Amino acid sequence: MSTRIDNFFAPRMSRFKPSPSQIASQRVRELIAEGKDIIKLTAGEPDFPTPLHVKWSVMQAMDRDEARYTPVNGTLEMRKAAQIKFARDNDLHFGLDEICVGSGAKQVLFNILMATVSQGDEVIIPSPYWASYPDMVLLAGGKPIFVDCPQNRGFRMSSEDFEAAITTKTKWLMICQPSNPAGVVYSREELKAIADVAMRHPHVHILSDDVYEHLIFDERKFYTIAQIEPRLRHRTVTVNSVSKAFSMTGWRVGYGGGPSDIIANASKMQSQSTAGSSSIGQAAAVAALIGDQSLIIARTADLQRRRDILHGALNQADGLHCDLPEGAMYCFCSCAGAIGKRTPEGKLIENDTDFTMYLLDHVGVAVVQGAAYGLSPYFRASFVATEEDLIRGGERIQKACRDLS
């Protein structure tokens, strides 16, 4: 076996960690392969099929042999479709040179950070956050600045806390809503208060991750920050994808709209990594964005029913408390009442990681620890599962909590 020389791997590799949800999913796959009965509440993707009209459009694109390299910033058809979507849904009007396309929203976010963040630049991230945000900032050489958003404030970032976090080194605020993992949906008034702070600090830019935009419950209305405050348009990039709304995670198509110079440099970054996004994926995304949107309503109603099942079950478990998610696909549940207790085998539950491993080993339910999202002691449980599995999973979690002493 060969021995690596000292310092073989680049220092950047020590700045970030593998995705916690992917690690959890891998552990679940291993247990299932061993024949274990595992209920997976870790999914970060809807379980609906790709819409039929999207599949049909892809077949037509394949018949036209649309299987060649695409422009780095996206095909003309895809950028026009994103242009239509932004105007229709968000009242945001972009030129074609103000839109870029990537292999998922994650790549668009990464490209923008890599193109704009210099060593020591600060990026404000409300906590809890999607686990990839801090690592992307670190990889770009920046410094994540976390703003705590506790449960007693609805996991929301206040305008006062946002302003307190701003320094002369602040370059971006990254905001995701409906949020992963807490399902927070900001009201028009809440976004306007955040926008007013940004207006007082002209060096601060906004990176708005709207991928869960259409997964919103209880007849709430979605707003994005550049829509609320048009004067922020020249320093806001709004990012979205077809992954969540259309259940097209595997097609890997995301897009962003913002100032042309930022968009051009993000595309320049992409040109030396993956180059243009999949031609067939973009053809599918075009059909999704400009085609029939009515199925989103029915699918969101279905997710809301499943949310209610899991949310109710979690709140019936000893020591757990969960606010009602306003959007997205997850319950973000406090397990503070389980900390300090012991398992039937005598192991002390010291933190949320211990608790999630206990659920997996003791009752065969897979969730993700809150520490992965910057807030403990919590866990994220996805309600993208069958109603049967949500009921069984809830019952198993209740049993696991009863068995603690």
HURA-V536883 format. One record per residue. N is the residue number from 1. RES is the residue in one letter. SS is DSSP state (2 for helix, 1 for strand, 0 for the rest). PHI is phi in radians with two decimals (none if undefined). BURIAL is b if it has 24 or more other C-alpha atoms within 12 Angstrom, else e. Layout:
N_RES_SS_PHI_BURIAL ; N_RES_SS_PHI_BURIAL
//
This chain:
1_M_0_none_e ; 2_S_0_-1.32_e ; 3_T_0_-1.92_e ; 4_R_0_-1.21_e ; 5_I_0_-1.22_e ; 6_D_0_-1.03_e ; 7_N_0_1.05_e ; 8_F_0_-1.15_e ; 9_F_0_-1.52_e ; 10_A_0_-1.11_e ; 11_P_2_-0.97_e ; 12_R_2_-1.05_e ; 13_M_2_-1.20_e ; 14_S_2_-1.51_e ; 15_R_0_-1.46_e ; 16_F_0_-2.45_e ; 17_K_0_-2.13_e ; 18_P_0_-1.08_e ; 19_S_0_-1.05_e ; 20_P_2_-1.06_b ; 21_S_2_-1.18_b ; 22_Q_2_-1.21_e ; 23_I_2_-1.11_e ; 24_A_2_-1.08_b ; 25_S_2_-1.13_b ; 26_Q_2_-1.13_e ; 27_R_2_-1.10_b ; 28_V_2_-1.12_b ; 29_R_2_-1.05_e ; 30_E_2_-1.12_e ; 31_L_2_-1.18_e ; 32_I_2_-1.13_e ; 33_A_2_-1.11_e ; 34_E_0_-1.43_e ; 35_G_0_1.61_e ; 36_K_0_-1.36_e ; 37_D_0_-1.53_e ; 38_I_0_-2.02_b ; 39_I_1_-1.71_b ; 40_K_1_-1.61_b ; 41_L_0_-2.03_b ; 42_T_0_-1.95_b ; 43_A_0_-1.09_b ; 44_G_0_-1.92_b ; 45_E_0_-2.57_b ; 46_P_0_-1.12_b ; 47_D_0_-1.86_b ; 48_F_0_-1.34_b ; 49_P_0_-1.27_e ; 50_T_0_-1.01_b ; 51_P_0_-0.95_b ; 52_L_2_-1.06_e ; 53_H_2_-1.18_b ; 54_V_2_-1.24_b ; 55_K_2_-1.03_b ; 56_W_2_-1.13_e ; 57_S_2_-1.12_b ; 58_V_2_-1.18_b ; 59_M_2_-1.05_e ; 60_Q_2_-1.16_e ; 61_A_2_-1.13_e ; 62_M_2_-1.17_e ; 63_D_2_-1.10_e ; 64_R_0_-1.45_e ; 65_D_0_1.07_e ; 66_E_0_-1.43_e ; 67_A_0_-2.33_e ; 68_R_0_-1.90_e ; 69_Y_0_-0.98_e ; 70_T_0_-1.94_b ; 71_P_0_-0.98_b ; 72_V_0_-1.02_b ; 73_N_0_-1.51_b ; 74_G_0_1.92_b ; 75_T_0_-1.13_b ; 76_L_2_-1.03_e ; 77_E_2_-1.12_b ; 78_M_2_-1.21_b ; 79_R_2_-1.16_b ; 80_K_2_-1.16_b ; 81_A_2_-1.13_b ; 82_A_2_-1.12_b ; 83_Q_2_-1.03_b ; 84_I_2_-1.11_b ; 85_K_2_-1.07_b ; 86_F_2_-1.06_b ; 87_A_2_-1.21_e ; 88_R_2_-1.18_e ; 89_D_2_-1.63_b ; 90_N_2_-2.21_b ; 91_D_0_0.97_e ; 92_L_0_-1.93_b ; 93_H_0_-2.07_b ; 94_F_0_-1.97_b ; 95_G_0_-1.32_e ; 96_L_2_-1.11_b ; 97_D_2_-1.39_b ; 98_E_2_-1.86_b ; 99_I_1_-2.24_b ; 100_C_1_-2.24_b ; 101_V_1_-2.21_b ; 102_G_1_-2.37_b ; 103_S_0_-1.44_b ; 104_G_0_1.70_b ; 105_A_2_-1.07_b ; 106_K_2_-1.03_b ; 107_Q_2_-1.18_b ; 108_V_2_-1.09_b ; 109_L_2_-1.05_b ; 110_F_2_-1.09_b ; 111_N_2_-1.03_b ; 112_I_2_-1.13_b ; 113_L_2_-1.13_b ; 114_M_2_-1.13_b ; 115_A_2_-1.42_b ; 116_T_2_-2.14_b ; 117_V_0_-1.56_b ; 118_S_0_-1.80_e ; 119_Q_0_-0.96_e ; 120_G_0_1.59_e ; 121_D_0_-1.10_b ; 122_E_1_-1.84_b ; 123_V_1_-2.18_b ; 124_I_1_-1.44_b ; 125_I_1_-2.29_b ; 126_P_1_-1.10_b ; 127_S_1_-2.08_b ; 128_P_0_-1.34_b ; 129_Y_0_-2.40_b ; 130_W_0_-1.13_b ; 131_A_0_-1.04_b ; 132_S_2_-1.40_b ; 133_Y_2_-0.99_b ; 134_P_2_-1.05_b ; 135_D_2_-1.19_b ; 136_M_2_-1.13_b ; 137_V_2_-1.12_b ; 138_L_2_-1.09_b ; 139_L_2_-1.11_b ; 140_A_0_-1.37_b ; 141_G_0_1.66_b ; 142_G_0_-1.56_b ; 143_K_1_-2.16_b ; 144_P_1_-1.23_b ; 145_I_1_-2.01_b ; 146_F_1_-1.61_b ; 147_V_1_-1.92_b ; 148_D_1_-1.18_b ; 149_C_0_-2.18_b ; 150_P_0_-1.23_b ; 151_Q_2_-1.09_b ; 152_N_2_-1.23_e ; 153_R_2_-1.94_e ; 154_G_0_1.23_b ; 155_F_0_1.04_b ; 156_R_0_-1.77_b ; 157_M_0_-1.54_b ; 158_S_0_-1.40_b ; 159_S_2_-1.12_b ; 160_E_2_-1.16_e ; 161_D_2_-1.20_b ; 162_F_2_-1.04_b ; 163_E_2_-1.13_b ; 164_A_2_-1.13_e ; 165_A_2_-1.47_b ; 166_I_0_-1.32_b ; 167_T_0_-2.26_e ; 168_T_0_-1.17_e ; 169_K_0_-1.63_b ; 170_T_1_-1.17_b ; 171_K_1_-1.95_b ; 172_W_1_-2.35_b ; 173_L_1_-1.91_b ; 174_M_1_-1.76_b ; 175_I_1_-2.25_b ; 176_C_1_-2.13_b ; 177_Q_0_-2.78_b ; 178_P_0_-0.92_b ; 179_S_0_-1.58_b ; 180_N_0_-1.87_b ; 181_P_0_-1.89_b ; 182_A_0_-1.63_b ; 183_G_0_1.22_b ; 184_V_0_-1.37_b ; 185_V_0_-2.07_b ; 186_Y_0_-1.36_b ; 187_S_0_-1.36_e ; 188_R_2_-0.98_e ; 189_E_2_-1.18_e ; 190_E_2_-1.16_b ; 191_L_2_-1.17_b ; 192_K_2_-1.10_b ; 193_A_2_-1.13_b ; 194_I_2_-1.16_b ; 195_A_2_-1.10_b ; 196_D_2_-1.08_b ; 197_V_2_-1.12_b ; 198_A_2_-1.05_b ; 199_M_2_-1.12_b ; 200_R_0_-1.40_e ; 201_H_0_-2.29_b ; 202_P_0_-1.16_e ; 203_H_0_-1.53_b ; 204_V_0_-1.61_b ; 205_H_1_-1.86_b ; 206_I_1_-2.04_b ; 207_L_1_-1.97_b ; 208_S_1_-1.78_b ; 209_D_1_-1.67_b ; 210_D_0_-1.90_b ; 211_V_0_-1.12_b ; 212_Y_0_-1.68_b ; 213_E_0_-0.78_b ; 214_H_0_-1.59_b ; 215_L_0_-1.64_b ; 216_I_1_-2.39_b ; 217_F_0_-2.01_b ; 218_D_0_1.02_e ; 219_E_0_1.07_e ; 220_R_0_-1.24_e ; 221_K_0_-1.97_e ; 222_F_0_-1.65_b ; 223_Y_0_-2.27_b ; 224_T_0_-2.01_b ; 225_I_2_-1.16_b ; 226_A_2_-1.23_b ; 227_Q_2_-1.26_b ; 228_I_2_-1.27_b ; 229_E_0_-2.25_b ; 230_P_2_-1.04_e ; 231_R_2_-1.22_e ; 232_L_2_-1.55_b ; 233_R_2_-0.99_b ; 234_H_2_-1.33_b ; 235_R_2_-2.36_b ; 236_T_1_-2.20_b ; 237_V_1_-2.01_b ; 238_T_1_-1.80_b ; 239_V_1_-2.02_b ; 240_N_1_-2.63_b ; 241_S_1_-2.81_b ; 242_V_0_-1.69_b ; 243_S_0_-1.10_b ; 244_K_0_-1.50_b ; 245_A_0_-1.10_b ; 246_F_0_-1.94_b ; 247_S_0_0.94_b ; 248_M_0_-2.20_b ; 249_T_2_-1.02_b ; 250_G_2_-1.31_b ; 251_W_2_-1.32_b ; 252_R_0_1.00_b ; 253_V_0_-2.35_b ; 254_G_1_-2.23_b ; 255_Y_1_-2.68_b ; 256_G_1_-2.41_b ; 257_G_1_-2.22_b ; 258_G_0_-3.12_b ; 259_P_0_-0.97_b ; 260_S_2_-1.08_b ; 261_D_2_-1.25_e ; 262_I_2_-1.16_b ; 263_I_2_-1.08_b ; 264_A_2_-1.11_b ; 265_N_2_-1.30_b ; 266_A_2_-1.12_b ; 267_S_2_-1.18_b ; 268_K_2_-1.08_b ; 269_M_2_-1.07_b ; 270_Q_2_-1.15_b ; 271_S_2_-1.08_b ; 272_Q_0_-1.86_e ; 273_S_0_-2.12_e ; 274_T_0_-1.76_e ; 275_A_0_1.09_b ; 276_G_0_-1.19_b ; 277_S_0_-1.21_b ; 278_S_0_-0.90_b ; 279_S_2_-1.10_b ; 280_I_2_-1.22_b ; 281_G_2_-1.06_b ; 282_Q_2_-1.19_b ; 283_A_2_-1.06_b ; 284_A_2_-1.14_b ; 285_A_2_-1.13_b ; 286_V_2_-1.01_b ; 287_A_2_-1.07_b ; 288_A_2_-1.15_b ; 289_L_2_-1.29_b ; 290_I_2_-1.85_b ; 291_G_0_-1.53_b ; 292_D_0_-1.06_e ; 293_Q_0_-1.75_e ; 294_S_2_-1.16_e ; 295_L_2_-1.13_e ; 296_I_2_-1.06_b ; 297_I_2_-1.10_e ; 298_A_2_-1.13_e ; 299_R_2_-1.19_b ; 300_T_2_-1.16_b ; 301_A_2_-1.09_e ; 302_D_2_-1.11_b ; 303_L_2_-1.11_b ; 304_Q_2_-1.11_b ; 305_R_2_-1.08_b ; 306_R_2_-1.21_b ; 307_R_2_-0.98_b ; 308_D_2_-1.11_b ; 309_I_2_-1.11_b ; 310_L_2_-1.20_b ; 311_H_2_-1.02_b ; 312_G_2_-1.10_b ; 313_A_2_-1.16_b ; 314_L_2_-1.13_b ; 315_N_2_-1.31_b ; 316_Q_0_-1.62_e ; 317_A_0_-1.54_b ; 318_D_0_-1.05_b ; 319_G_0_1.49_b ; 320_L_0_-1.91_b ; 321_H_1_-2.57_b ; 322_C_1_-2.37_b ; 323_D_0_-1.25_b ; 324_L_0_-1.34_b ; 325_P_0_-1.11_b ; 326_E_0_-1.58_b ; 327_G_1_-2.93_b ; 328_A_0_1.15_b ; 329_M_0_-2.40_b ; 330_Y_1_-2.37_b ; 331_C_1_-1.71_b ; 332_F_1_-1.91_b ; 333_C_1_-1.95_b ; 334_S_1_-1.30_b ; 335_C_0_-2.05_b ; 336_A_2_-1.02_b ; 337_G_2_-1.23_b ; 338_A_2_-1.67_b ; 339_I_0_-1.22_b ; 340_G_0_1.63_e ; 341_K_0_-1.57_b ; 342_R_1_-2.08_e ; 343_T_0_-1.33_b ; 344_P_0_-0.99_e ; 345_E_0_-1.50_e ; 346_G_0_1.63_e ; 347_K_0_-1.36_e ; 348_L_1_-1.36_e ; 349_I_0_-1.49_b ; 350_E_0_-1.65_e ; 351_N_0_-2.77_b ; 352_D_2_-1.23_b ; 353_T_2_-1.15_b ; 354_D_2_-1.02_b ; 355_F_2_-1.16_b ; 356_T_2_-1.16_b ; 357_M_2_-1.19_b ; 358_Y_2_-1.09_b ; 359_L_2_-1.03_b ; 360_L_2_-1.17_b ; 361_D_2_-1.36_b ; 362_H_2_-1.52_b ; 363_V_2_-2.22_b ; 364_G_0_1.22_b ; 365_V_1_-2.08_b ; 366_A_1_-1.79_b ; 367_V_0_-2.35_b ; 368_V_1_-2.07_b ; 369_Q_1_-1.16_b ; 370_G_2_-1.13_b ; 371_A_2_-0.99_b ; 372_A_2_-1.14_b ; 373_Y_2_-1.96_b ; 374_G_0_1.50_b ; 375_L_0_-2.57_b ; 376_S_0_-2.16_b ; 377_P_0_-1.64_b ; 378_Y_1_-2.38_b ; 379_F_1_-2.51_b ; 380_R_1_-1.79_b ; 381_A_1_-2.13_b ; 382_S_1_-1.40_b ; 383_F_0_-1.72_b ; 384_V_0_-1.50_b ; 385_A_0_-2.81_b ; 386_T_0_-1.16_b ; 387_E_2_-1.03_e ; 388_E_2_-1.06_e ; 389_D_2_-1.19_b ; 390_L_2_-1.14_b ; 391_I_2_-1.16_b ; 392_R_2_-1.11_b ; 393_G_2_-1.10_b ; 394_G_2_-1.09_b ; 395_E_2_-1.12_b ; 396_R_2_-1.15_b ; 397_I_2_-1.11_b ; 398_Q_2_-1.04_b ; 399_K_2_-1.10_b ; 400_A_2_-1.03_b ; 401_C_2_-1.21_b ; 402_R_2_-1.12_b ; 403_D_0_-1.37_e ; 404_L_0_-1.35_b ; 405_S_0_-2.41_e
//
